[in-house]
């Protein structure tokens, strides 16, 4: 009989969010934390945020995803972008994501397109470069 390991999606989400905070620290943006345990129903629906409100990336809404179905051009990534936009309360937003064992990538709305969400994805060292531009 074949047994399958059941995935606890809540625990997986927490783990991915902690890994995202560590990734942001590794690329030069320390001081991020998961928000779920701190924000409750405060209206801040970001998955991770800086602990310091004066952090250069504090104005950006971060949506974090770690899923095998998410990839460039997929409905899962588009839906994550819609969720980030809807939860951002008008602020700038990014989707920080990776597939299992993959590298972190960040997807943003193409700033040249006002009416529609046109995702632009950065990977590898470009993630740091893109976030540094937004921090200014």
C-alpha positions as CSV (number, residue, x, y, z in Angstrom):
1,X,0.0,0.0,0.0
2,X,1.4,3.4,-1.0
3,X,1.2,6.1,1.6
4,X,1.2,9.8,0.9
5,X,2.4,12.4,3.1
6,X,-0.3,14.9,3.8
7,X,0.8,18.5,3.5
8,X,-0.4,21.0,6.2
9,X,-0.9,24.0,4.0
10,X,-1.0,26.4,7.0
11,X,2.4,25.2,8.2
12,X,3.7,25.2,4.6
13,X,2.6,28.9,4.2
14,X,4.3,29.9,7.5
15,X,7.5,28.1,6.4
16,X,7.6,29.8,3.0
17,X,7.0,33.2,4.6
18,X,9.9,32.6,7.1
19,X,12.1,31.5,4.2
20,X,11.1,34.7,2.3
21,X,12.2,36.8,5.2
22,X,15.5,35.0,5.3
23,X,15.9,35.5,1.5
24,X,15.2,39.2,1.8
25,X,17.8,39.4,4.6
26,X,20.4,37.5,2.5
27,X,20.0,40.0,-0.4
28,X,20.4,43.0,1.8
29,X,17.0,43.8,3.2
30,X,17.0,42.7,6.9
31,X,14.2,43.2,9.4
32,X,11.3,41.4,7.7
33,X,8.8,39.3,9.7
34,X,5.7,37.4,9.0
35,X,2.6,39.5,9.6
36,X,0.0,36.9,10.5
37,X,1.0,36.5,14.1
38,X,1.2,40.3,14.6
39,X,-1.5,42.0,12.6
40,X,-4.6,40.0,13.3
41,X,-7.4,41.9,11.8
42,X,-5.6,45.2,11.5
43,X,-6.1,45.5,7.8
44,X,-2.5,44.8,6.8
45,X,-2.9,41.7,4.7
46,X,0.7,41.5,3.5
47,X,2.4,38.1,4.1
48,X,5.7,39.7,5.2
49,X,6.7,43.3,6.1
50,X,9.6,45.1,7.6
51,X,9.5,45.6,11.4
52,X,10.7,49.2,11.0
53,X,8.0,51.5,9.5
54,X,10.9,53.6,8.1
55,X,12.4,50.6,6.2
56,X,13.0,51.5,2.6
57,X,10.6,48.8,1.5
58,X,7.8,49.6,4.1
59,X,5.6,51.1,1.4
60,X,5.5,47.9,-0.6
61,X,2.8,45.2,-0.1
62,X,4.5,41.7,-0.2
63,X,2.5,38.7,-1.3
64,X,4.5,35.4,-0.8
65,X,3.8,32.2,-2.6
66,X,5.5,28.8,-2.6
67,X,3.6,26.5,-4.8
68,X,4.4,24.0,-7.6
69,X,1.6,25.4,-9.7
70,X,3.1,28.9,-9.8
71,X,5.4,29.8,-12.7
72,X,5.7,32.5,-15.3
73,X,2.6,32.7,-17.5
74,X,0.4,30.5,-15.2
75,X,-3.0,31.3,-13.9
76,X,-1.6,30.8,-10.4
77,X,0.8,33.6,-10.8
78,X,-1.8,35.9,-12.3
79,X,-4.2,35.1,-9.5
80,X,-1.4,35.9,-6.9
81,X,-0.9,39.3,-8.7
82,X,-4.6,40.0,-8.5
83,X,-4.6,39.1,-4.8
84,X,-1.6,41.3,-4.1
85,X,-3.2,44.2,-6.0
86,X,-6.5,43.8,-4.1
87,X,-4.8,43.5,-0.7
88,X,-2.4,46.3,-1.2
89,X,-4.9,49.1,-0.5
90,X,-3.5,51.2,-3.4
91,X,0.2,50.8,-2.4
92,X,2.9,49.3,-4.6
93,X,2.9,45.5,-4.5
94,X,5.1,42.6,-5.4
95,X,4.6,38.8,-5.5
96,X,7.7,37.1,-4.1
97,X,7.5,33.4,-5.1
98,X,9.4,30.2,-5.8
99,X,8.7,26.7,-6.8
100,X,9.9,23.9,-4.5
101,X,13.7,23.9,-4.4
102,X,13.8,26.8,-6.9
103,X,15.2,30.3,-6.8
104,X,13.2,33.2,-5.5
105,X,11.5,35.4,-8.1
106,X,9.6,38.6,-7.8
107,X,6.7,39.6,-10.0
108,X,5.4,43.2,-10.3
109,X,2.9,45.1,-12.4
110,X,4.5,46.6,-15.5
111,X,4.6,50.3,-14.6
112,X,4.0,51.3,-18.2
113,X,0.5,49.7,-18.2
114,X,-2.0,51.6,-16.0
115,X,-5.3,49.8,-16.7
116,X,-4.3,46.1,-16.6
117,X,-2.0,43.9,-14.5
118,X,0.9,42.9,-16.8
119,X,3.2,40.9,-14.7
120,X,7.0,41.4,-15.1
121,X,9.1,38.7,-13.4
122,X,12.7,39.1,-12.1
123,X,14.8,36.2,-11.0
124,X,18.2,35.6,-9.4
125,X,20.3,38.8,-8.7
126,X,17.7,40.9,-10.6
127,X,15.4,40.5,-7.6
128,X,17.8,42.6,-5.4
129,X,18.3,45.2,-8.2
130,X,14.5,45.5,-8.7
131,X,13.8,45.9,-5.0
132,X,16.6,48.5,-4.6
133,X,15.0,50.6,-7.4
134,X,11.7,50.5,-5.5
135,X,13.4,51.4,-2.2
136,X,14.4,54.8,-3.6
